[in-house]
Amino acid sequence: AAVSYYAQTAAKGGKIEVVAAVVALEIIARYEALFRAMNFHPGEVTTSSLATLNLYRAQPGVALIVKLCGKVLTVMVLDGPTLKLFRCVALEEVSEEEVLAILHPTFAYVEDELSGPVRRVLMCGFPQGTLAGLPADYEALTSRAGNLGPYNAGLLGYVEGMWN
């Protein structure tokens, strides 16, 4: 397996939190093979959702980033700039009921375990006007590099990261 990590900015009290990712080498080799076949040598292979985090502009309080790509729902909870929870779920069907069944327990977790309720929900890959009944205001995640959609959010997040 390949292990990668990122030490996040020290939180209150000097506590350092780490995001770790573990991927089987066979999976990385499959992704890298596509690039190597075109004579490119990849320097970094990551999930599109982690790259999408570069599009988030940290503000005080807890935010939720919800990304839908096909039948895969990714939920990321951030407290200011610190990633607190990363969850990726394969849905049986993409419906408001299925998505809310994942999000409502996440809101409850945030209120129980973090500094307060979710203040912002940033969404990617959802049609406009979906998901009524969330306990926080929501808005579309945006990019300076172009129109953001479910299949290009990781790439545009990677580009955003190069600008910062």
SEMAR-679876 format. One line per 10 residues: number of its first residue (from 1); their letters; for each residue x, y negated, z of N, C-alpha, C, O. Coordinates in Angstrom, 3 decimals. Example, Ala and Ser with C-alpha at 12.3 -4.5 7.8 and 13.67 -1.06 7.14 Angstrom:
! SEMAR-679876
1	as	13.190:5.690:7.800:12.300:4.500:7.800:13.200:3.300:7.800:14.236:3.319:8.465 ~ 12.850:2.250:7.080:13.670:1.060:7.140:12.900:-0.030:7.870:13.409:-1.138:8.039
END
This chain:
! SEMAR-679876
1	aavsyyaqta	0.833:1.182:0.000:0.000:0.000:0.000:0.878:-1.245:0.000:2.014:-1.231:0.472 ~ 0.322:-2.309:-0.538:0.980:-3.612:-0.473:0.266:-4.424:0.586:-0.964:-4.483:0.615 ~ 1.046:-5.054:1.458:0.490:-5.864:2.524:0.944:-7.296:2.309:2.122:-7.561:2.069 ~ -0.005:-8.211:2.399:0.312:-9.626:2.283:-0.381:-10.343:3.433:-1.410:-9.885:3.931 ~ 0.185:-11.461:3.850:-0.420:-12.199:4.947:-0.193:-13.682:4.767:0.676:-14.119:4.012 ~ -1.001:-14.443:5.483:-0.883:-15.895:5.483:-1.144:-16.372:6.902:-2.220:-16.137:7.451 ~ -0.171:-17.034:7.495:-0.349:-17.610:8.827:-1.060:-18.940:8.676:-0.541:-19.863:8.047 ~ -2.254:-19.039:9.255:-3.052:-20.250:9.148:-2.544:-21.312:10.121:-1.828:-21.006:11.075 ~ -2.915:-22.532:9.871:-2.540:-23.645:10.734:-2.910:-23.328:12.177:-3.985:-22.795:12.450 ~ -2.025:-23.656:13.078:-2.266:-23.381:14.500:-3.545:-24.071:14.957:-3.751:-25.262:14.724
11	akggkievva	-4.383:-23.303:15.601:-5.642:-23.837:16.130:-5.389:-24.510:17.470:-4.248:-24.614:17.922 ~ -6.465:-24.965:18.096:-6.345:-25.578:19.420:-5.644:-24.603:20.359:-5.927:-23.405:20.348 ~ -4.738:-25.120:21.162:-4.024:-24.272:22.113:-2.812:-23.589:21.504:-2.185:-22.764:22.169 ~ -2.461:-23.903:20.264:-1.270:-23.339:19.648:-1.414:-21.913:19.158:-0.423:-21.305:18.754 ~ -2.600:-21.366:19.182:-2.846:-19.998:18.730:-2.768:-19.943:17.203:-3.449:-20.703:16.515 ~ -1.944:-19.051:16.685:-1.811:-18.900:15.237:-2.668:-17.719:14.800:-2.559:-16.625:15.354 ~ -3.514:-17.944:13.809:-4.360:-16.887:13.277:-3.828:-16.490:11.912:-3.380:-17.336:11.138 ~ -3.881:-15.198:11.623:-3.296:-14.661:10.401:-4.374:-13.984:9.566:-5.203:-13.240:10.090 ~ -4.357:-14.249:8.259:-5.201:-13.535:7.313:-4.311:-12.475:6.678:-3.255:-12.797:6.134 ~ -4.726:-11.224:6.742:-3.941:-10.134:6.161:-4.774:-9.428:5.102:-5.984:-9.253:5.251
21	avvaleiiar	-4.100:-9.028:4.028:-4.763:-8.277:2.954:-3.938:-7.040:2.659:-2.712:-7.110:2.562 ~ -4.606:-5.913:2.516:-3.945:-4.655:2.218:-4.615:-4.074:0.979:-5.839:-3.952:0.918 ~ -3.787:-3.713:-0.016:-4.308:-3.156:-1.261:-3.445:-1.964:-1.656:-2.221:-2.008:-1.529 ~ -4.074:-0.912:-2.127:-3.340:0.255:-2.613:-2.486:-0.138:-3.823:-2.942:-0.889:-4.685 ~ -1.256:0.365:-3.886:-0.350:0.020:-4.985:-0.917:0.410:-6.352:-0.653:-0.262:-7.350 ~ -1.692:1.492:-6.395:-2.284:1.923:-7.669:-3.229:0.863:-8.232:-3.297:0.663:-9.445 ~ -3.948:0.193:-7.351:-4.877:-0.844:-7.797:-4.106:-2.053:-8.302:-4.434:-2.597:-9.356 ~ -3.091:-2.480:-7.568:-2.271:-3.613:-8.018:-1.627:-3.291:-9.361:-1.585:-4.140:-10.251 ~ -1.125:-2.069:-9.508:-0.470:-1.676:-10.754:-1.430:-1.781:-11.942:-1.028:-2.188:-13.032 ~ -2.705:-1.412:-11.729:-3.689:-1.525:-12.820:-3.903:-2.972:-13.238:-3.963:-3.274:-14.430
31	yealframnf	-4.019:-3.875:-12.255:-4.205:-5.294:-12.577:-2.961:-5.874:-13.245:-3.067:-6.595:-14.237 ~ -1.792:-5.563:-12.709:-0.553:-6.099:-13.269:-0.276:-5.544:-14.662:0.334:-6.230:-15.483 ~ -0.711:-4.315:-14.946:-0.471:-3.704:-16.253:-1.077:-4.526:-17.381:-0.506:-4.600:-18.468 ~ -2.221:-5.139:-17.135:-2.855:-5.979:-18.154:-1.932:-7.129:-18.553:-1.801:-7.444:-19.735 ~ -1.304:-7.743:-17.575:-0.405:-8.868:-17.841:0.916:-8.384:-18.439:1.433:-8.988:-19.379 ~ 1.454:-7.305:-17.901:2.737:-6.796:-18.391:2.627:-6.353:-19.849:3.593:-6.470:-20.603 ~ 1.467:-5.846:-20.253:1.259:-5.432:-21.636:1.354:-6.623:-22.592:1.661:-6.446:-23.771 ~ 1.094:-7.837:-22.093:1.203:-9.052:-22.908:2.521:-9.775:-22.632:2.695:-10.934:-23.010 ~ 3.442:-9.079:-21.971:4.782:-9.599:-21.672:4.767:-10.741:-20.648:5.671:-11.577:-20.636 ~ 3.744:-10.774:-19.792:3.712:-11.700:-18.667:4.143:-10.928:-17.422:3.924:-9.721:-17.325
41	hpgevttssl	4.748:-11.625:-16.485:5.170:-10.991:-15.245:4.476:-11.679:-14.084:4.891:-12.755:-13.654 ~ 3.411:-11.053:-13.575:2.621:-11.696:-12.524:3.434:-11.902:-11.258:4.203:-11.033:-10.847 ~ 3.253:-13.058:-10.650:3.933:-13.359:-9.402:3.016:-13.175:-8.214:3.480:-12.953:-7.095 ~ 1.714:-13.265:-8.448:0.763:-13.129:-7.353:-0.509:-12.490:-7.876:-1.056:-12.915:-8.894 ~ -0.973:-11.475:-7.183:-2.257:-10.857:-7.487:-3.084:-10.973:-6.216:-2.653:-10.543:-5.146 ~ -4.272:-11.554:-6.336:-5.125:-11.755:-5.170:-6.581:-11.522:-5.576:-6.882:-11.372:-6.760 ~ -7.463:-11.494:-4.610:-8.882:-11.389:-4.931:-9.386:-12.757:-5.378:-8.860:-13.789:-4.964 ~ -10.390:-12.753:-6.209:-10.919:-14.029:-6.703:-11.504:-14.856:-5.560:-11.447:-16.085:-5.597 ~ -12.060:-14.200:-4.555:-12.658:-14.951:-3.444:-11.608:-15.665:-2.608:-11.831:-16.797:-2.178 ~ -10.468:-15.026:-2.369:-9.408:-15.711:-1.623:-8.879:-16.894:-2.423:-8.578:-17.939:-1.847
51	atlnlyraqp	-8.761:-16.746:-3.742:-8.325:-17.874:-4.583:-9.375:-18.981:-4.574:-9.028:-20.160:-4.634 ~ -10.648:-18.616:-4.501:-11.735:-19.583:-4.467:-11.642:-20.500:-3.250:-12.126:-21.631:-3.293 ~ -11.030:-20.032:-2.172:-10.894:-20.852:-0.959:-10.161:-22.165:-1.231:-10.346:-23.133:-0.494 ~ -9.333:-22.215:-2.277:-8.640:-23.463:-2.624:-9.610:-24.569:-3.030:-9.235:-25.742:-3.024 ~ -10.842:-24.223:-3.381:-11.838:-25.211:-3.796:-12.541:-25.854:-2.592:-13.262:-26.840:-2.744 ~ -12.330:-25.298:-1.419:-12.992:-25.789:-0.210:-12.222:-26.961:0.375:-11.008:-26.887:0.560 ~ -12.937:-28.043:0.664:-12.364:-29.212:1.323:-12.807:-29.168:2.781:-13.976:-29.395:3.094 ~ -11.870:-28.876:3.658:-12.186:-28.683:5.076:-12.755:-29.942:5.701:-12.287:-31.054:5.458 ~ -13.766:-29.736:6.503:-14.380:-30.782:7.310:-14.573:-30.215:8.705:-14.571:-28.996:8.878 ~ -14.739:-31.069:9.698:-14.983:-30.541:11.043:-16.245:-29.683:11.066:-17.203:-29.948:10.340
61	gvalivklcg	-16.232:-28.674:11.890:-17.382:-27.789:12.019:-17.235:-26.532:11.194:-16.240:-26.332:10.497 ~ -18.238:-25.697:11.289:-18.223:-24.393:10.637:-18.917:-24.476:9.285:-19.997:-25.053:9.155 ~ -18.272:-23.887:8.280:-18.846:-23.831:6.928:-18.873:-22.377:6.468:-18.087:-21.540:6.912 ~ -19.793:-22.118:5.575:-19.952:-20.792:5.002:-19.796:-20.924:3.498:-20.457:-21.759:2.880 ~ -18.936:-20.114:2.898:-18.832:-20.053:1.439:-19.435:-18.722:1.027:-19.027:-17.667:1.513 ~ -20.412:-18.777:0.127:-21.118:-17.586:-0.323:-20.921:-17.483:-1.831:-21.322:-18.377:-2.577 ~ -20.300:-16.385:-2.282:-19.992:-16.204:-3.701:-20.662:-14.930:-4.191:-20.475:-13.854:-3.623 ~ -21.442:-15.068:-5.252:-22.117:-13.930:-5.862:-21.532:-13.713:-7.244:-21.524:-14.622:-8.074 ~ -21.046:-12.512:-7.490:-20.473:-12.165:-8.797:-20.993:-10.783:-9.170:-20.570:-9.773:-8.608 ~ -21.906:-10.754:-10.115:-22.562:-9.488:-10.444:-23.399:-9.053:-9.255:-24.281:-9.784:-8.804
71	kvltvmvldg	-23.115:-7.847:-8.745:-23.827:-7.334:-7.570:-22.958:-7.374:-6.318:-23.251:-6.692:-5.336 ~ -21.898:-8.165:-6.347:-21.000:-8.259:-5.196:-21.165:-9.625:-4.532:-21.030:-10.665:-5.176 ~ -21.458:-9.599:-3.237:-21.634:-10.812:-2.449:-20.443:-10.935:-1.500:-20.140:-10.011:-0.744 ~ -19.777:-12.079:-1.550:-18.674:-12.355:-0.642:-19.075:-13.521:0.247:-19.569:-14.542:-0.233 ~ -18.859:-13.361:1.542:-19.197:-14.388:2.525:-17.924:-14.717:3.296:-17.274:-13.831:3.850 ~ -17.574:-16.007:3.324:-16.397:-16.457:4.053:-16.826:-17.524:5.053:-17.498:-18.488:4.686 ~ -16.439:-17.354:6.307:-16.759:-18.315:7.358:-15.481:-19.068:7.698:-14.448:-18.461:7.979 ~ -15.560:-20.398:7.670:-14.415:-21.237:8.000:-14.783:-22.182:9.130:-15.850:-22.796:9.122 ~ -13.888:-22.291:10.097:-14.035:-23.265:11.173:-12.989:-24.327:10.901:-11.808:-24.134:11.189 ~ -13.430:-25.464:10.340:-12.473:-26.443:9.827:-11.709:-25.784:8.686:-12.329:-25.267:7.757
81	ptlklfrcva	-10.380:-25.787:8.730:-9.607:-25.172:7.653:-9.279:-23.693:7.904:-8.617:-23.070:7.074 ~ -9.726:-23.120:9.025:-9.320:-21.773:9.414:-10.355:-20.729:9.013:-11.524:-20.826:9.389 ~ -9.916:-19.728:8.244:-10.777:-18.621:7.858:-11.015:-17.743:9.079:-10.072:-17.243:9.691 ~ -12.284:-17.561:9.425:-12.644:-16.787:10.609:-13.238:-15.426:10.271:-13.097:-14.472:11.037 ~ -13.898:-15.339:9.128:-14.556:-14.089:8.750:-14.563:-13.982:7.239:-14.840:-14.958:6.542 ~ -14.260:-12.805:6.737:-14.312:-12.529:5.301:-15.065:-11.228:5.146:-14.666:-10.200:5.693 ~ -16.146:-11.273:4.406:-16.978:-10.091:4.233:-17.361:-9.957:2.772:-17.802:-10.921:2.147 ~ -17.192:-8.762:2.231:-17.529:-8.494:0.831:-18.457:-7.281:0.811:-18.108:-6.217:1.321 ~ -19.645:-7.448:0.216:-20.675:-6.415:0.249:-21.188:-6.150:-1.166:-21.505:-7.085:-1.902 ~ -21.266:-4.883:-1.538:-21.892:-4.501:-2.804:-23.396:-4.374:-2.552:-23.827:-3.585:-1.712
91	leevseeevl	-24.180:-5.151:-3.280:-25.636:-5.145:-3.123:-26.255:-4.075:-4.015:-25.755:-3.815:-5.110 ~ -27.333:-3.456:-3.557:-28.047:-2.502:-4.404:-28.750:-3.235:-5.536:-28.759:-2.785:-6.681 ~ -29.335:-4.369:-5.191:-29.959:-5.240:-6.189:-29.757:-6.678:-5.747:-29.668:-6.963:-4.553 ~ -29.687:-7.569:-6.704:-29.501:-8.976:-6.369:-30.878:-9.613:-6.231:-31.564:-9.882:-7.217 ~ -31.258:-9.842:-4.994:-32.532:-10.498:-4.706:-32.325:-11.411:-3.506:-31.379:-11.250:-2.736 ~ -33.223:-12.364:-3.367:-33.137:-13.284:-2.241:-33.182:-12.513:-0.922:-32.452:-12.832:0.016 ~ -34.039:-11.502:-0.860:-34.184:-10.697:0.357:-32.880:-9.982:0.717:-32.485:-9.968:1.883 ~ -32.205:-9.384:-0.281:-30.935:-8.673:-0.035:-29.846:-9.635:0.437:-29.101:-9.328:1.367 ~ -29.757:-10.793:-0.204:-28.727:-11.772:0.161:-28.987:-12.305:1.563:-28.060:-12.404:2.367 ~ -30.225:-12.647:1.863:-30.552:-13.164:3.191:-30.335:-12.115:4.279:-30.031:-12.461:5.421
101	ailhptfayv	-30.489:-10.836:3.935:-30.235:-9.766:4.905:-28.767:-9.719:5.308:-28.443:-9.222:6.386 ~ -27.887:-10.221:4.472:-26.459:-10.329:4.804:-26.184:-11.654:5.517:-25.415:-11.693:6.477 ~ -26.805:-12.733:5.052:-26.490:-14.058:5.592:-27.048:-14.318:6.989:-26.367:-14.937:7.807 ~ -28.247:-13.870:7.282:-28.838:-14.169:8.590:-28.004:-13.607:9.751:-27.791:-14.326:10.728 ~ -27.524:-12.362:9.691:-26.644:-11.896:10.779:-25.330:-12.691:10.851:-24.744:-12.832:11.924 ~ -24.879:-13.204:9.714:-23.664:-14.022:9.709:-23.898:-15.325:10.453:-23.041:-15.756:11.226 ~ -25.048:-15.964:10.234:-25.392:-17.180:10.980:-25.460:-16.882:12.472:-24.995:-17.681:13.285 ~ -26.032:-15.747:12.839:-26.122:-15.377:14.260:-24.728:-15.159:14.846:-24.455:-15.588:15.967 ~ -23.847:-14.498:14.098:-22.475:-14.278:14.553:-21.772:-15.616:14.802:-21.109:-15.796:15.823 ~ -21.923:-16.540:13.870:-21.265:-17.842:13.993:-21.729:-18.541:15.275:-20.911:-19.050:16.040
111	edelsgpvrr	-23.027:-18.562:15.499:-23.543:-19.248:16.697:-23.080:-18.572:17.982:-22.845:-19.248:18.983 ~ -22.944:-17.242:17.967:-22.514:-16.517:19.164:-21.014:-16.617:19.418:-20.587:-16.698:20.569 ~ -20.212:-16.611:18.358:-18.773:-16.447:18.518:-17.919:-17.688:18.227:-16.771:-17.759:18.665 ~ -18.455:-18.645:17.507:-17.643:-19.802:17.124:-18.122:-21.071:17.807:-18.974:-21.027:18.694 ~ -17.572:-22.190:17.391:-17.778:-23.450:18.099:-19.157:-24.070:17.928:-19.433:-25.086:18.567 ~ -20.013:-23.528:17.124:-21.339:-24.098:16.933:-21.995:-23.503:15.705:-21.458:-22.571:15.107 ~ -23.134:-24.021:15.325:-23.841:-23.478:14.166:-23.146:-23.851:12.851:-22.306:-24.750:12.809 ~ -23.511:-23.153:11.797:-23.009:-23.466:10.453:-23.558:-24.831:10.055:-24.762:-25.074:10.144 ~ -22.665:-25.726:9.613:-23.086:-27.067:9.192:-23.265:-27.164:7.685:-24.128:-27.897:7.200 ~ -22.442:-26.418:6.942:-22.495:-26.491:5.479:-22.473:-25.079:4.901:-21.792:-24.194:5.419
121	vlmcgfpqgt	-23.216:-24.888:3.837:-23.159:-23.649:3.070:-22.800:-24.045:1.651:-23.516:-24.818:1.015 ~ -21.695:-23.516:1.156:-21.253:-23.786:-0.214:-21.467:-22.509:-1.015:-21.014:-21.432:-0.627 ~ -22.162:-22.645:-2.135:-22.548:-21.471:-2.898:-21.920:-21.466:-4.282:-21.723:-22.512:-4.899 ~ -21.612:-20.264:-4.754:-21.038:-20.084:-6.085:-21.664:-18.845:-6.719:-21.736:-17.786:-6.097 ~ -22.114:-18.992:-7.961:-22.671:-17.858:-8.683:-24.173:-17.685:-8.537:-24.735:-16.701:-9.017 ~ -24.824:-18.633:-7.880:-26.274:-18.574:-7.683:-26.953:-19.560:-8.618:-26.432:-20.651:-8.848 ~ -28.122:-19.187:-9.168:-28.898:-20.177:-9.922:-29.345:-21.301:-8.997:-29.531:-21.080:-7.800 ~ -29.517:-22.490:-9.532:-29.951:-23.638:-8.733:-31.301:-23.347:-8.082:-32.163:-22.690:-8.666 ~ -31.462:-23.847:-6.868:-32.743:-23.752:-6.189:-33.039:-22.404:-5.568:-34.189:-22.130:-5.226 ~ -32.031:-21.546:-5.409:-32.283:-20.238:-4.811:-31.983:-20.267:-3.327:-31.374:-21.211:-2.824
131	laglpadyea	-32.410:-19.240:-2.637:-32.176:-19.022:-1.217:-32.825:-20.070:-0.323:-32.141:-20.821:0.372 ~ -34.106:-20.110:-0.350:-34.848:-20.978:0.563:-34.803:-20.367:1.958:-34.697:-19.150:2.109 ~ -34.885:-21.204:2.958:-34.967:-20.704:4.323:-33.646:-20.528:5.039:-33.604:-19.900:6.097 ~ -32.570:-21.062:4.496:-31.302:-21.006:5.220:-31.331:-22.027:6.354:-31.914:-23.100:6.201 ~ -30.704:-21.706:7.499:-30.728:-22.653:8.623:-29.721:-23.797:8.498:-29.436:-24.467:9.491 ~ -29.186:-24.032:7.327:-28.257:-25.147:7.099:-28.417:-25.626:5.661:-28.872:-24.878:4.795 ~ -28.043:-26.870:5.416:-28.087:-27.391:4.054:-27.079:-26.650:3.199:-26.026:-26.236:3.683 ~ -27.407:-26.483:1.918:-26.451:-25.836:1.035:-26.244:-26.663:-0.215:-27.096:-27.450:-0.626 ~ -25.072:-26.453:-0.806:-24.692:-27.170:-2.011:-23.839:-26.240:-2.861:-23.338:-25.225:-2.379 ~ -23.683:-26.593:-4.115:-22.849:-25.798:-5.008:-21.378:-26.098:-4.752:-21.003:-27.251:-4.541
141	ltsragnlgp	-20.559:-25.078:-4.771:-19.116:-25.248:-4.706:-18.684:-25.837:-6.041:-19.204:-25.436:-7.082 ~ -17.745:-26.780:-6.033:-17.345:-27.451:-7.278:-15.839:-27.360:-7.477:-15.085:-27.031:-6.562 ~ -15.425:-27.666:-8.716:-14.014:-27.651:-9.075:-13.690:-28.857:-9.934:-14.498:-29.273:-10.764 ~ -12.505:-29.419:-9.734:-12.038:-30.518:-10.598:-11.634:-30.007:-11.969:-11.546:-30.783:-12.920 ~ -11.387:-28.702:-12.080:-10.842:-28.140:-13.318:-11.908:-27.730:-14.325:-11.570:-27.381:-15.456 ~ -13.180:-27.760:-13.953:-14.218:-27.384:-14.903:-15.453:-26.854:-14.206:-15.540:-26.850:-12.978 ~ -16.415:-26.403:-15.015:-17.661:-25.872:-14.476:-17.401:-24.546:-13.787:-16.774:-23.648:-14.348 ~ -17.888:-24.440:-12.572:-17.637:-23.272:-11.741:-18.753:-22.258:-11.928:-19.934:-22.605:-11.886 ~ -18.375:-21.014:-12.134:-19.338:-19.937:-12.269:-18.855:-18.715:-11.514:-17.768:-18.733:-10.937 ~ -19.646:-17.657:-11.511:-19.275:-16.480:-10.730:-18.012:-15.781:-11.235:-17.308:-15.147:-10.448
151	ynagllgyve	-17.715:-15.884:-12.518:-16.592:-15.138:-13.076:-15.320:-15.962:-13.246:-14.280:-15.410:-13.604 ~ -15.379:-17.264:-12.998:-14.162:-18.072:-13.143:-13.775:-18.791:-11.851:-12.830:-19.579:-11.853 ~ -14.477:-18.541:-10.763:-14.205:-19.251:-9.505:-12.801:-18.966:-8.988:-12.128:-19.874:-8.499 ~ -12.357:-17.738:-9.088:-11.014:-17.404:-8.630:-9.946:-18.099:-9.449:-8.984:-18.633:-8.896 ~ -10.107:-18.097:-10.763:-9.138:-18.750:-11.644:-9.104:-20.254:-11.379:-8.026:-20.838:-11.268 ~ -10.274:-20.883:-11.277:-10.306:-22.323:-11.015:-9.791:-22.638:-9.608:-9.203:-23.697:-9.391 ~ -10.002:-21.746:-8.667:-9.430:-21.918:-7.335:-7.913:-21.816:-7.373:-7.221:-22.562:-6.682 ~ -7.398:-20.899:-8.175:-5.946:-20.764:-8.329:-5.358:-22.043:-8.932:-4.328:-22.540:-8.475 ~ -6.026:-22.569:-9.965:-5.564:-23.817:-10.601:-5.601:-24.953:-9.581:-4.672:-25.757:-9.512 ~ -6.667:-25.020:-8.794:-6.780:-26.053:-7.754:-5.627:-25.952:-6.753:-5.085:-26.964:-6.309
161	gmwn	-5.268:-24.740:-6.413:-4.160:-24.529:-5.492:-2.826:-25.017:-6.036:-1.957:-25.442:-5.274 ~ -2.664:-24.956:-7.340:-1.425:-25.453:-7.953:-1.370:-26.981:-7.877:-0.284:-27.554:-7.791 ~ -2.536:-27.649:-7.907:-2.573:-29.105:-7.827:-2.261:-29.610:-6.424:-1.736:-30.711:-6.256 ~ -2.586:-28.804:-5.419:-2.397:-29.233:-4.018:-0.995:-28.950:-3.541:-0.663:-29.245:-2.393
END
